[in-house]
Amino acid sequence: MKANLQAEQFLIASVILSPQTDAALEAIEKVKPCHFSERAHQDIWQSLSEMMNSGRYIDEGTLEAWMFDQLNANYRAVIMAAMTSCPSAAGLKSYTKSVYELGELRIAEAHLMAAINAINSNGAAIDRVNRALTEVAKIGQTDSDDDFVDPFDAIIQLNDRMEAALAAGNSIAGLSSGFIGIDRLTNGFFGGQLIIVAARPGVGKTSLTMNMAESMALFNQKSKNVLYVSLEMPAVQLIAK
């Protein structure tokens, strides 16, 4: 997968030229060092991220000094080439989009190649398949959901959810489990949650979660597609629950 080295240079230079702008902050949050194709660009971007996160003043000189202290590396020529070639910082958002998207495609390609190599390797078939599936599952993980969130934005989102639920006549803000007692405790289920149901064997964990899945799929005001995965029961036995 090809890289856009010019966009990588322009992105680095634009952040150095306008480090305090919203576009620069968004670029630092979204683009990771792995999205760059050149090792020098990766190191420079890592240093820029560290400097911005620590609130340090950024220009060509302070960046070079920071990199020398942290990496004992001199990328002065690379930094100067980026600064010289960049027309202006006005295209920062476009450079961010280009570097991020091409980086994601290269990362996905690398995982797919690793999956093919796993399939063609030695060992039991099931182990090779599992290694391949593990590689495929890694695709898109750099687009993580762990970006910094302003707590006031989260409060506004929660308030909007509750107002929408009240307007619709619901007693909970999230997706109903189908069990009134559980809904009262959880206020419903929301996207992004990890909920663990734990109990000793044979007390009905599978039956409970299957009933939840059925309720979410069929009986909520807005029905949802539900994927239920079991590592211990065949499909017929699950449906019988």
VEXDREN-2710 file (C-alpha; in Angstrom, 1 decimal):
% VEXDREN-2710
k/r/px/py/pz
1/MET/0.0/0.0/0.0
2/LYS/1.4/3.3/-1.0
3/ALA/2.1/6.2/1.3
4/ASN/1.8/10.0/0.7
5/LEU/5.2/11.2/2.0
6/GLN/4.3/14.8/1.1
7/ALA/1.2/14.7/3.2
8/GLU/3.2/13.3/6.1
9/GLN/5.7/16.1/5.8
10/PHE/3.0/18.8/5.5
11/LEU/1.2/17.4/8.5
12/ILE/4.3/17.5/10.7
13/ALA/5.1/21.1/9.5
14/SER/1.6/22.3/9.9
15/VAL/1.5/21.2/13.6
16/ILE/4.8/22.9/14.2
17/LEU/3.5/26.1/12.6
18/SER/0.2/26.1/14.5
19/PRO/0.4/23.9/17.5
20/GLN/-2.3/25.7/19.5
21/THR/-5.1/25.4/17.0
22/ASP/-8.0/23.0/17.3
23/ALA/-7.0/21.3/14.1
24/ALA/-3.5/20.5/15.5
25/LEU/-4.9/19.1/18.7
26/GLU/-7.4/16.9/16.7
27/ALA/-4.5/15.7/14.5
28/ILE/-2.4/14.7/17.6
29/GLU/-5.4/12.8/19.0
30/LYS/-6.3/11.0/15.8
31/VAL/-3.1/10.3/14.0
32/LYS/-0.6/7.9/15.7
33/PRO/3.0/7.3/14.9
34/CYS/2.1/4.0/13.2
35/HIS/0.1/5.9/10.6
36/PHE/3.3/7.3/9.2
37/SER/5.3/5.2/6.7
38/GLU/8.8/6.6/7.5
39/ARG/10.6/5.8/10.7
40/ALA/11.9/9.4/10.9
41/HIS/8.3/10.7/10.6
42/GLN/7.1/8.3/13.3
43/ASP/9.7/9.5/15.7
44/ILE/9.1/13.2/15.0
45/TRP/5.3/12.7/15.4
46/GLN/5.9/10.8/18.7
47/SER/8.0/13.7/20.0
48/LEU/5.4/16.3/18.8
49/SER/2.7/14.4/20.7
50/GLU/4.7/14.2/23.9
51/MET/5.5/17.9/23.7
52/MET/1.9/18.9/23.1
53/ASN/0.7/16.7/25.9
54/SER/3.2/18.1/28.3
55/GLY/2.3/21.7/27.3
56/ARG/5.7/22.6/26.0
57/TYR/6.4/25.4/23.5
58/ILE/6.8/24.0/20.0
59/ASP/9.0/25.2/17.1
60/GLU/11.7/23.6/15.0
61/GLY/14.4/24.3/17.6
62/THR/12.5/23.1/20.7
63/LEU/11.3/20.0/18.8
64/GLU/14.9/19.1/17.8
65/ALA/16.1/19.6/21.3
66/TRP/13.3/17.5/22.7
67/MET/14.0/14.7/20.3
68/PHE/17.8/14.7/21.0
69/ASP/17.0/14.5/24.8
70/GLN/14.5/11.8/24.4
71/LEU/15.8/9.7/21.5
72/ASN/19.4/10.8/21.2
73/ALA/18.6/11.3/17.5
74/ASN/19.1/14.2/15.1
75/TYR/16.3/14.6/12.5
76/ARG/17.1/18.3/11.8
77/ALA/17.3/17.7/8.1
78/VAL/14.0/15.9/8.0
79/ILE/12.3/18.6/10.1
80/MET/13.7/21.4/7.9
81/ALA/12.7/19.6/4.7
82/ALA/9.1/19.4/6.0
83/MET/9.0/23.1/7.1
84/THR/10.5/24.2/3.7
85/SER/8.1/22.2/1.6
86/CYS/4.9/22.9/3.4
87/PRO/2.9/25.7/1.7
88/SER/0.9/26.7/4.8
89/ALA/-0.9/25.2/7.8
90/ALA/-4.3/25.9/6.2
91/GLY/-4.5/22.3/4.9
92/LEU/-3.9/20.7/8.2
93/LYS/-7.2/18.8/8.3
94/SER/-6.7/17.5/4.8
95/TYR/-3.2/16.3/5.7
96/THR/-4.5/14.6/8.8
97/LYS/-7.2/12.8/6.8
98/SER/-4.7/11.6/4.2
99/VAL/-2.1/10.4/6.6
100/TYR/-4.6/8.7/8.8
101/GLU/-6.5/6.9/6.1
102/LEU/-3.5/5.6/4.2
103/GLY/-1.9/4.5/7.5
104/GLU/-5.0/2.5/8.4
105/LEU/-5.0/0.9/5.0
106/ARG/-1.3/-0.1/5.4
107/ILE/-1.9/-1.5/8.9
108/ALA/-4.9/-3.5/7.6
109/GLU/-2.8/-4.8/4.7
110/ALA/-0.1/-5.9/7.2
111/HIS/-2.5/-7.8/9.4
112/LEU/-4.0/-9.5/6.3
113/MET/-0.6/-10.6/5.2
114/ALA/0.1/-11.9/8.7
115/ALA/-3.1/-13.8/8.6
116/ILE/-2.2/-15.4/5.3
117/ASN/1.3/-16.3/6.6
118/ALA/-0.4/-17.9/9.7
119/ILE/-2.6/-20.0/7.5
120/ASN/0.4/-21.2/5.4
121/SER/2.5/-21.9/8.5
122/ASN/3.1/-25.3/10.2
123/GLY/0.9/-26.7/13.0
124/ALA/-2.6/-27.9/13.6
125/ALA/-5.2/-26.4/11.3
126/ILE/-7.3/-25.0/14.1
127/ASP/-4.3/-23.2/15.6
128/ARG/-3.4/-21.7/12.2
129/VAL/-7.0/-20.6/11.7
130/ASN/-7.1/-19.0/15.2
131/ARG/-3.8/-17.1/14.6
132/ALA/-5.2/-15.9/11.3
133/LEU/-8.5/-14.7/12.9
134/THR/-6.5/-13.0/15.6
135/GLU/-4.6/-11.0/13.0
136/VAL/-7.8/-10.1/11.2
137/ALA/-9.4/-9.0/14.4
138/LYS/-6.6/-6.4/14.9
139/ILE/-7.7/-4.5/11.9
140/GLY/-9.2/-1.1/12.9
141/GLN/-7.9/-1.3/16.5
142/THR/-5.8/1.8/16.0
143/ASP/-9.1/3.7/15.6
144/SER/-9.6/3.3/19.3
145/ASP/-12.3/4.9/21.4
146/ASP/-10.0/6.0/24.2
147/ASP/-9.7/9.6/23.0
148/PHE/-9.8/12.3/25.7
149/VAL/-13.4/13.4/26.4
150/ASP/-14.5/16.6/28.0
151/PRO/-16.6/15.6/31.1
152/PHE/-19.1/18.4/30.3
153/ASP/-19.6/16.9/26.8
154/ALA/-20.4/13.5/28.5
155/ILE/-22.9/15.2/30.9
156/ILE/-24.6/16.8/27.9
157/GLN/-24.8/13.5/26.1
158/LEU/-26.3/11.8/29.2
159/ASN/-28.8/14.6/29.6
160/ASP/-29.9/14.3/26.0
161/ARG/-30.3/10.5/26.4
162/MET/-32.5/11.0/29.5
163/GLU/-34.6/13.7/27.8
164/ALA/-35.1/11.5/24.8
165/ALA/-36.2/8.6/27.0
166/LEU/-38.7/10.8/28.9
167/ALA/-40.1/12.2/25.7
168/ALA/-40.7/8.7/24.4
169/GLY/-42.4/7.7/27.6
170/ASN/-39.7/5.3/28.7
171/SER/-38.6/4.7/32.3
172/ILE/-35.0/4.0/31.3
173/ALA/-32.5/5.9/29.1
174/GLY/-30.8/2.8/27.5
175/LEU/-31.8/-0.4/25.8
176/SER/-34.1/-2.6/27.9
177/SER/-32.9/-6.0/29.0
178/GLY/-36.4/-7.3/29.3
179/PHE/-36.1/-7.6/33.0
180/ILE/-37.6/-4.7/35.1
181/GLY/-35.3/-5.2/38.1
182/ILE/-32.2/-5.3/36.0
183/ASP/-33.3/-2.2/34.0
184/ARG/-33.8/-0.3/37.3
185/LEU/-30.3/-1.1/38.4
186/THR/-28.6/-0.3/35.1
187/ASN/-30.9/2.3/33.6
188/GLY/-30.7/0.2/30.4
189/PHE/-27.8/-0.9/28.3
190/PHE/-25.7/1.5/26.2
191/GLY/-23.2/1.1/23.4
192/GLY/-19.5/0.6/24.4
193/GLN/-20.3/-1.2/27.7
194/LEU/-18.8/-4.4/28.9
195/ILE/-21.2/-6.3/31.2
196/ILE/-20.1/-9.5/32.8
197/VAL/-22.7/-12.0/34.1
198/ALA/-21.0/-14.3/36.6
199/ALA/-22.3/-17.2/38.7
200/ARG/-21.6/-20.8/39.5
201/PRO/-22.4/-23.4/36.9
202/GLY/-26.0/-24.5/36.3
203/VAL/-27.9/-21.5/37.7
204/GLY/-29.1/-20.1/34.4
205/LYS/-26.5/-17.6/33.1
206/THR/-27.1/-18.7/29.5
207/SER/-30.9/-18.7/29.8
208/LEU/-30.8/-15.2/31.3
209/THR/-28.5/-13.7/28.6
210/MET/-30.4/-15.5/25.8
211/ASN/-33.7/-13.9/27.1
212/MET/-31.9/-10.5/27.2
213/ALA/-30.8/-11.0/23.6
214/GLU/-34.3/-12.0/22.5
215/SER/-35.8/-8.9/24.3
216/MET/-33.3/-6.6/22.7
217/ALA/-33.9/-8.1/19.2
218/LEU/-37.7/-8.3/19.3
219/PHE/-39.4/-6.3/22.0
220/ASN/-37.7/-2.9/22.3
221/GLN/-39.2/0.1/20.7
222/LYS/-36.2/0.1/18.3
223/SER/-35.3/-3.5/17.7
224/LYS/-31.6/-4.3/17.4
225/ASN/-29.5/-6.9/15.6
226/VAL/-28.0/-9.2/18.2
227/LEU/-24.9/-11.4/17.9
228/TYR/-24.8/-14.2/20.5
229/VAL/-21.6/-16.2/20.6
230/SER/-21.2/-19.4/22.7
231/LEU/-18.1/-21.5/23.1
232/GLU/-19.8/-24.4/25.0
233/MET/-23.3/-24.9/23.5
234/PRO/-24.4/-25.8/19.9
235/ALA/-27.0/-23.6/18.3
236/VAL/-29.9/-26.0/18.8
237/GLN/-29.2/-26.2/22.5
238/LEU/-29.0/-22.4/22.7
239/ILE/-32.3/-21.9/20.9
240/ALA/-33.9/-24.4/23.4
241/LYS/-32.9/-22.1/26.2
END
